[in-house]
Amino acid sequence: MLDAVKRSIETHRNPEIINSDQSCQFTSSEYVSHLESSSIRQSMDDKARWVDNAIIERSLRSLKCDNI
């Protein structure tokens, strides 16, 4: 994940903020310190926010499979 962020910054520019969930790749000291050194604020979703996405993704899957 950190490599992807670094490549994105090289290609584009530093974002002001990056939103992520609370999984280990986003909370590692290396990832967090890189964001801090690049002056990027980190925003994290609350625990169990995946439930919200699951409902939306299930609806979209049904739409695609049933109607498209």
Order of alpha helices (4+ residues) and beta strands (2+ residues): alpha-beta-alpha-alpha-beta-alpha
